[in-house]
Amino acid sequence: NNYGDFCNKTCSNNCLREENIRVCDRETGYCNKCKNHFMGNFCEICPPNFKGDNCNECSPHFKGENCDSCVPHFRGEKCDECEHHFTGDNCN
C-alpha cells in the first residue's frame, strides 16, 4: 500500500496513522511515528526489554508497565544477574 500523491514506498503496518494515512517518509518509506511499543525505521523492532508480536510483553526477567524492573531475585541492567545468596538460571 502506497500513500500520498508522491509516496513511492510502502509504509509499515506498525506506523501510526493520521487521518487514515500512515505517517512515513515518501522517499524512504521510513516511519516518522510508530505505534506503541515499536521502534526502528520501519517500526519493525521492539524497544529494549520488550518482546512479542505486538512488542507488549516483557523480556525474560523483566517486569513492570515499562518492563524496567527486574523480577524477584534478579538484578543488573539486563536483569541477568542473581541477587546475593541466589544462584542458577532461575536465581533460586
N, C-alpha and C positions, 0 to 999 in steps of 0.2 A: 504494500500500500504506500503510494507516494502522496505527499500532502503539499498543498500550496502550488501556485502557478509555476514557480521556478524550482520546486523541490525535485531533485533527481534521485535522491536516496530514500531508502525505506527507514521509517522510524521504528524503534523497538517497541514491543507491546508494553514494556516497563517504563516508557517515557510518560510523564504526566500529560494530561490533555487539558487544553484551554479552549473552551467553546467548540468541543468536538474535534479539535485539531491538535495533533501531537506536537509538542514543542521540541523541534530538532533543527540542527543547522542544515540549511538547504544544500550545501555542497558536500558536507562530510557525512551527514546522517547522524552525527553525534547528538545525544540528548542534552538539552540545556537544563532540564529538571527531570529528576527521576521520581517514581512512586516511592512511598515509604519503604525503607529497608533495602533499597537497591542503590548501587553506585557504579561508576565506570562510564566510559564514553558512550556506551550503548545501554547503560543501566543493566549490565549483564552479570554483575558480581554482587555478592553480599558484603556489607561492611564488616570490619573486624568483629569477631566474637559472635557473628550470626551465621546461620546455615539454613538449609531447606529450600524447597521450590519457591517459596514466597519470601525467603530471607527473613522469616519471622520467628525462627527457633534459635535458642542459644546454642552455641558450640559446646562440646563436652566440657564439663567442669565450670561452666559459667551459669549465672542466674541473674534475675532482676529484669525490670522492664526494658532496660537498655543493654542487657547482657554485660554488665560492667562490674559484677562482683563474683567472687568465687563461691562455689558450693562448699558446704562444711568440710573441713579437714584439708582443703586445698588452698594454696596461696601462690603469689608471684604474679607478674604482669600477664602471663599467659595461663594462669591458674593450672600450671603443670608441675607444681612442687607440692610436696606434702608438708603440712604443719608439723611442728616439733612433736615427737612421740608417735607420729603416724607414718606408715610405710606401705609400699606396694602400689600396684596400678590403681587401686581404689582408695588409697590413703586411709586404710582402716587399721 
